[in-house]
Amino acid sequence: MMAHRVVLTDDAAIDLESLFDYIREHDAPAKAMHVLDEIQRVFESLAGFPERGVQPRELSSVGQHEYREVFFKPYRIIYRVIGDTVYVLLIADGRREMQALLARRLLRERSQGRQAAPESQRGLGIVLF
């Protein structure tokens, strides 16, 4: 099986940094590093098996089926596969109210009539693999 490239969009990179900072401040630096390491493992697994994720129910309920998600509980990692690239679009605590966040973050491109390619979501992002 061919390995896919995994790219963090700018929004997802900000999500990850914010998550790390929050855990470091409110829990412990070691816990923040553990969460970061585990999320990194999820990214590595997406490089080999990008289709393994499920469709986010909030998106499939409004007819958006091109997005997938995987979990490192309680965190949800939402991504899209385009060609040989996995674009990580959002990393969020699944206990949040996700419908509004997903609509704001992922569906805004559609409502503006733009191509929904992740590259248009503020920059090209960070290539992880």
KEMI-379233 format. One record per residue: residue number from 1; residue in three letters; x negated, y negated, z negated of N, C-alpha, C, O in turn. Coordinates in steps of 0.1 Angstrom, whole numbers, plus 2048, in hexadecimal, padded with zeros to 3 digits. Example, Ala and Ser with C-alpha at 12.3 -4.5 7.8 and 13.67 -1.06 7.14 Angstrom:
! residues 2
REC  num  residuo  n_x  n_y  n_z  ca_x  ca_y  ca_z  c_x  c_y  c_z  o_x  o_y  o_z
REC    1      ALA  77C  839  7B2   785   82D   7B2  77C  821  7B2  772  821  7AB
REC    2      SER  780  816  7B9   777   80B   7B9  77F  800  7B1  77A  7F5  7B0
This chain:
! residues 129
REC  num  residuo  n_x  n_y  n_z  ca_x  ca_y  ca_z  c_x  c_y  c_z  o_x  o_y  o_z
REC    1      MET  7F8  80C  800   800   800   800  7F7  7F4  800  7ED  7F3  7F9
REC    2      MET  7FB  7EA  808   7F4   7DE   809  7F6  7D5  7FD  802  7D3  7F9
REC    3      ALA  7EC  7CF  7F8   7EE   7C6   7EC  7F3  7B8  7F2  7EE  7B3  7FC
REC    4      HIS  7FC  7B2  7EB   801   7A5   7EE  7F9  79B  7E6  7F4  79D  7DC
REC    5      ARG  7F9  78F  7EC   7F4   783   7E5  7FE  77F  7DB  80A  77F  7DE
REC    6      VAL  7FA  77A  7CF   803   775   7C5  800  766  7C4  7F4  763  7C0
REC    7      VAL  80A  75D  7C5   807   74F   7C5  811  749  7BA  81D  74C  7BB
REC    8      LEU  80C  742  7B1   814   73A   7A8  817  72D  7AE  80E  725  7B1
REC    9      THR  824  729  7AF   827   71C   7B3  823  712  7A8  821  716  79D
REC   10      ASP  823  705  7AC   820   6FB   7A2  829  6FC  796  825  6FB  78A
REC   11      ASP  836  6FE  799   840   6FE   78E  83D  70A  785  83E  709  779
REC   12      ALA  83A  716  78B   837   722   783  82B  720  77A  82A  724  76F
REC   13      ALA  821  719  780   814   717   779  817  70E  76D  812  710  762
REC   14      ILE  820  704  76E   824   6FB   763  82B  703  759  829  701  74D
REC   15      ASP  834  70C  75D   83C   715   754  832  71D  74C  834  71D  73F
REC   16      LEU  828  723  752   81F   72B   74B  816  723  741  814  728  736
REC   17      GLU  812  718  745   80A   70F   73C  812  70B  730  80E  70B  725
REC   18      SER  81F  707  733   828   703   728  82B  70E  71E  82B  70C  712
REC   19      LEU  82D  71A  723   82F   725   71B  823  728  712  825  72B  706
REC   20      PHE  818  728  718   80B   72B   711  80A  720  705  807  724  6FA
REC   21      ASP  80B  714  709   80A   709   6FF  814  70A  6F4  810  709  6E8
REC   22      TYR  820  70E  6F7   82B   70F   6ED  827  71A  6E3  828  719  6D7
REC   23      ILE  824  726  6E9   821   731   6E0  814  72E  6D7  814  732  6CC
REC   24      ARG  80A  728  6DD   7FE   725   6D6  801  71B  6CA  7FC  71D  6BF
REC   25      GLU  80A  712  6CD   80D   708   6C2  817  70D  6B7  815  70A  6AC
REC   26      HIS  820  715  6BC   82B   71A   6B2  829  728  6AD  830  72C  6A4
REC   27      ASP  81F  72F  6B2   81D   73C   6AD  80E  73E  6AA  809  73A  69F
REC   28      ALA  806  742  6B4   7F8   744   6B2  7F1  744  6BF  7F6  749  6C9
REC   29      PRO  7E4  73F  6C0   7DD   740   6CC  7DB  74E  6D1  7DC  750  6DD
REC   30      ALA  7D9  758  6C8   7D8   766   6CD  7E4  76B  6D3  7E4  772  6DD
REC   31      LYS  7F0  767  6CE   7FD   76B   6D4  7FE  765  6E1  803  76B  6EB
REC   32      ALA  7FB  758  6E3   7FB   751   6F0  7F3  759  6FA  7F7  75A  706
REC   33      MET  7E7  75D  6F6   7DE   764   6FF  7E4  772  703  7E2  776  70E
REC   34      HIS  7EA  778  6F9   7F0   785   6FC  7FB  784  707  7FC  78C  710
REC   35      VAL  804  77A  705   80F   778   70E  809  774  71C  80E  779  726
REC   36      LEU  7FF  76C  71D   7F8   768   729  7F2  775  730  7F4  777  73C
REC   37      ASP  7EC  77D  728   7E6   78A   72E  7F1  793  733  7EF  799  73E
REC   38      GLU  7FC  794  72C   807   79D   731  80D  797  73D  811  79F  746
REC   39      ILE  80F  78A  73E   815   785   74A  80B  786  756  80F  789  761
REC   40      GLN  7FE  785  753   7F4   788   75E  7F6  796  763  7F4  798  76F
REC   41      ARG  7F8  7A0  75A   7FA   7AE   75E  807  7AF  767  806  7B7  771
REC   42      VAL  811  7A7  764   81D   7A7   76D  819  7A2  77B  81D  7A8  785
REC   43      PHE  811  798  77B   80D   792   788  805  79D  790  807  79E  79C
REC   44      GLU  7FC  7A4  789   7F4   7AE   790  7FD  7B9  795  7FB  7BE  7A0
REC   45      SER  808  7BD  78E   810   7C7   792  819  7C3  79E  81C  7CB  7A7
REC   46      LEU  81C  7B6  79F   823   7B1   7AB  81B  7B1  7B7  820  7B3  7C2
REC   47      ALA  80E  7B0  7B6   805   7B1   7C1  806  7BE  7C8  805  7BF  7D4
REC   48      GLY  808  7C9  7C0   809   7D6   7C6  817  7DB  7C9  819  7E2  7D2
REC   49      PHE  821  7D6  7C1   82E   7DA   7C3  838  7CE  7C2  840  7CD  7B8
REC   50      PRO  838  7C6  7CC   840   7B9   7CB  84F  7BC  7CC  857  7B3  7C7
REC   51      GLU  853  7C7  7D1   862   7C9   7D2  868  7CF  7C6  874  7D3  7C6
REC   52      ARG  860  7D1  7BB   865   7D8   7B0  86F  7D0  7A7  876  7D6  79F
REC   53      GLY  86F  7C4  7A9   878   7BB   7A1  886  7BC  7A5  889  7C1  7B0
REC   54      VAL  88F  7B8  79C   89D   7B8   79F  8A2  7AA  7A3  89A  7A0  7A1
REC   55      GLN  8AD  7A9  7A9   8B3   79C   7AD  8B8  795  7A0  8C0  79B  799
REC   56      PRO  8B4  789  79E   8BA   782   792  8C9  781  794  8CE  77C  79E
REC   57      ARG  8D1  785  78A   8DF   785   78B  8E5  777  78D  8EF  775  794
REC   58      GLU  8DF  76D  787   8E4   75F   789  8E3  75B  798  8EB  752  79C
REC   59      LEU  8D9  760  79F   8D7   75C   7AD  8DF  764  7B6  8E5  75F  7C0
REC   60      SER  8DF  772  7B4   8E7   77A   7BD  8F5  777  7BC  8FD  779  7C5
REC   61      SER  8FA  772  7B0   908   76F   7AF  90C  763  7B8  918  761  7BA
REC   62      VAL  903  75B  7BC   905   750   7C5  900  752  7D3  8FE  749  7DB
REC   63      GLY  8FE  75F  7D6   8FA   763   7E4  8EB  761  7E7  8E7  762  7F3
REC   64      GLN  8E2  75F  7DD   8D4   75E   7DF  8CD  76B  7DC  8CC  76E  7D0
REC   65      HIS  8C9  772  7E6   8C4   780   7E4  8B5  781  7E7  8B0  78C  7E6
REC   66      GLU  8AF  777  7EB   8A1   778   7EE  897  777  7E2  88B  779  7E4
REC   67      TYR  89D  773  7D7   894   772   7CB  895  77F  7C3  89E  787  7C3
REC   68      ARG  88A  781  7BB   889   78D   7B3  883  789  7A5  87E  77D  7A4
REC   69      GLU  885  791  79B   87F   78E   78E  87A  79B  788  87F  7A6  78A
REC   70      VAL  870  799  780   86A   7A3   777  86A  79D  769  86B  791  767
REC   71      PHE  868  7A5  75F   869   7A1   751  85C  7A4  749  857  7AF  74B
REC   72      PHE  859  79C  741   850   79E   736  858  798  72A  856  78D  727
REC   73      LYS  860  7A0  724   86A   79B   71B  864  793  710  85A  797  70A
REC   74      PRO  86B  788  70D   877   783   712  876  77A  71F  87F  773  723
REC   75      TYR  86A  77A  726   867   771   731  86C  778  73E  86A  784  740
REC   76      ARG  871  76F  746   876   773   754  86C  76C  75E  86A  760  75D
REC   77      ILE  868  774  767   85F   76F   771  866  771  77F  869  77C  783
REC   78      ILE  86A  765  785   872   766   791  869  762  79D  861  759  79C
REC   79      TYR  86A  76A  7A7   861   769   7B2  868  76C  7BF  874  770  7C0
REC   80      ARG  861  769  7CA   866   76C   7D8  85B  771  7E0  84F  76D  7DF
REC   81      VAL  85E  77B  7E8   854   781   7F1  856  77C  7FF  861  77E  804
REC   82      ILE  84C  776  804   84C   772   812  840  778  819  835  774  816
REC   83      GLY  842  781  822   837   787   829  82F  78F  81F  834  797  818
REC   84      ASP  822  78C  81F   819   794   816  816  78B  809  80C  78E  803
REC   85      THR  81E  782  806   81C   779   7FB  827  779  7F1  833  778  7F5
REC   86      VAL  824  77A  7E4   82E   779   7D9  82C  76C  7D3  822  768  7CE
REC   87      TYR  837  764  7D4   837   756   7CF  83E  757  7C1  84A  759  7C1
REC   88      VAL  837  754  7B6   83D   753   7A9  843  745  7A8  83B  73C  7A9
REC   89      LEU  850  745  7A6   857   738   7A6  85A  732  798  85B  726  796
REC   90      LEU  85C  73C  78F   861   737   782  85D  742  777  85E  74E  779
REC   91      ILE  859  73D  76C   856   745   760  85D  73F  754  85A  733  751
REC   92      ALA  867  746  74F   86F   740   744  873  74A  73A  874  756  73D
REC   93      ASP  876  745  72E   87C   74D   723  88A  751  727  892  748  729
REC   94      GLY  88C  75D  728   899   762   72D  8A5  75F  723  8B0  761  727
REC   95      ARG  8A2  75A  717   8AC   756   70E  8B1  748  711  8BB  744  70B
REC   96      ARG  8AB  741  71A   8B0   734   71E  8BC  736  727  8C0  740  72B
REC   97      GLU  8C4  72B  728   8CF   72A   731  8C9  72A  73F  8C4  71F  744
REC   98      MET  8C9  735  746   8C2   736   753  8C9  730  75F  8C3  72C  769
REC   99      GLN  8D6  731  75F   8DE   72C   76B  8DA  71E  76F  8D7  71C  77B
REC  100      ALA  8DA  715  766   8D7   707   769  8C8  706  76D  8C5  6FF  777
REC  101      LEU  8BF  70D  766   8B1   70C   76A  8AF  712  778  8A8  70B  780
REC  102      LEU  8B5  71D  77B   8B3   723   788  8B9  71A  793  8B3  718  79E
REC  103      ALA  8C5  715  790   8CB   70C   79A  8C2  700  79D  8C0  6FB  7A8
REC  104      ARG  8BD  6FA  792   8B5   6EE   793  8A8  6F1  79A  8A3  6E9  7A3
REC  105      ARG  8A1  6FC  797   894   6FF   79C  894  706  7AA  88D  701  7B2
REC  106      LEU  89C  710  7AB   89C   718   7B8  8A6  714  7C2  8A3  715  7CE
REC  107      LEU  8B1  710  7BE   8BC   70D   7C8  8BC  6FF  7CD  8C3  6FC  7D6
REC  108      ARG  8B3  6F6  7C7   8B3   6E8   7CB  8AF  6E7  7DA  8B4  6DE  7E1
REC  109      GLU  8A6  6EF  7DE   8A1   6EF   7EC  8AC  6F2  7F6  8AE  6EB  800
REC  110      ARG  8B5  6FC  7F2   8C0   6FF   7FB  8CA  6F4  7FC  8CF  6F0  807
REC  111      SER  8CD  6ED  7F1   8D7   6E3   7F0  8D2  6D7  7F8  8DA  6CF  7FD
REC  112      GLN  8C5  6D5  7FA   8C0   6CA   801  8BE  6CD  810  8B9  6C5  818
REC  113      GLY  8C2  6DA  814   8C1   6DE   822  8B3  6E1  826  8B0  6E1  832
REC  114      ARG  8AA  6E3  81D   89C   6E6   820  899  6F5  821  8A1  6FD  81C
REC  115      GLN  88F  6F9  828   88A   706   828  887  70A  81A  880  702  813
REC  116      ALA  88B  715  815   889   719   807  87B  720  804  87A  727  7FB
REC  117      ALA  872  71D  80D   865   723   80B  85E  71D  7FF  85F  711  7FC
REC  118      PRO  858  725  7F6   852   720   7EA  847  715  7EC  845  70D  7E4
REC  119      GLU  841  715  7F8   837   70B   7FB  83D  6FD  7FA  836  6F3  7F6
REC  120      SER  84A  6FC  7FC   851   6EE   7FB  854  6EB  7ED  859  6DF  7EB
REC  121      GLN  852  6F4  7E4   855   6F1   7D6  849  6EB  7CF  843  6F2  7C6
REC  122      ARG  845  6DF  7D2   83A   6D8   7CC  82C  6DF  7CE  827  6E4  7C4
REC  123      GLY  827  6DF  7DA   81A   6E4   7DB  819  6F3  7DF  823  6FA  7DF
REC  124      LEU  80D  6F7  7E1   80A   705   7E6  808  70E  7DA  809  71A  7DB
REC  125      GLY  805  709  7CE   804   711   7C2  7F6  717  7C1  7EC  712  7C7
REC  126      ILE  7F5  720  7B8   7E8   726   7B4  7E8  735  7B9  7F1  73C  7B5
REC  127      VAL  7DF  739  7C1   7DD   746   7C5  7D7  74E  7BA  7CC  74B  7B6
REC  128      LEU  7DE  759  7B6   7D9   761   7AB  7D1  76D  7B0  7C6  771  7AB
REC  129      PHE  7D6  773  7BB   7D0   77F   7C0  7D0  77E  7CF  7CC  788  7D6
